[in-house]
Amino acid sequence: MKKVVLVTGAAGFIGSHLAERLLDLGNRVIGLDNFDDFYSPATKWHNIHALREKRAFELQQGDIRDIALLADIFSRNKIDIVVHLAGRPGVRPSLEQPLLYQEINVGGTINLLEASRTYGVKQFLFASSSSVYGLNSQTPFSEEAKVDYPISPYAASKAAAELFCRTYSYLYDLPTVVLRLFTVYGPRQRPEMAIYHFTKMIEQGQEVTLFGGDTTSRDFTYIDDIVAGFEAVLTLRDKGFDVFNLGAGKSVDLKYVISLIEVSIGKKATIREVGPQPGDVPTTLADISKARSTFGYQPKVDIAEGIPRFVRWYSENGR
């Protein structure tokens, strides 16, 4: 049955891919995005160029902090599902603007939860982050682990937003799922993220700065696997509150990632190793057993396959 889905952050990296998939499944999608300047708004407009030609897609340009705008969107549309992807990203920038991260990532989430409660939304999905696990020494990270020790304002804002999701689900019977995403990459990735940045530096013959050196590893997850995870969650029974990790279930060090990019581009990287940056965690690794057993989540794109895919896209579009 066709549903009306509000996707916040629809012009972004993950949002544009997910909106496309939801439309392919026959849903009506309302995409909300403020096209801020964290990175080029022109890039975001390009992300949704094809979406805007589809009759079942409606673009709303605006901010999740705008309560009046949200009231207008929800009152005019009988929204079945909210997929909340919008937010201020980035660990390091959050150290410079913690109040802004609180305002957008926490306050904006509360605005959407309140609108969802008021207008009878049937399911609320919140895109959280692996950063909420902080300096957790037990890997892989399990959803049962404590997340009360974030080490950046960005991570703290995501953890706080999760708590509000849990609270609204409990108080108002709003079926809510929190998805903790692990280092998503692929076509349309934000330019400041590691794989895009490394690719650009190597392709242009510039020096690659490697923070943390051999001590840093990440659970890189290809965008198609993340979208498949969201799609599977939407098939769950509309009930209660839950949290799931979406990752590849493998952690790889950044030097290995750089070596894959070198091979794909056909150029050697010049690497400068420096110490870790404040707010960065040394390792991320998702325990995906809960997602696998609950809704059959099974990532399919290994990093050795995903990097060449990304480099091909970069060669055709990313420059």
Secondary structure, DSSP 4 states (H G I P E B T S, - for coil): ---EEEEETTTSHHHHHHHHHHHHTT-EEEEEE---SSS-HHHHHHHTTTGGG-TTEEEEE--TT-HHHHHHHHHHS---EEEE--S---HHHHHH-HHHHIIIIIIHHHHHHHHHHHTT-SEEEEEEEGGGGTT--SSSBPTTS-----SSHHHHHHHHHHHHHHHHHHHH---EEEEEE--EESTT--TTSHHHHHHHHHHTTPEEEEETGGG-EE--EEHHHHHHHHHHHTTS-S-SEEEEEES-S--EEHHHHHHHHHHHHT---EEEEEPPPTT--SB--B--HHHHHHH-------HHHHHHHHHHHIIIII-
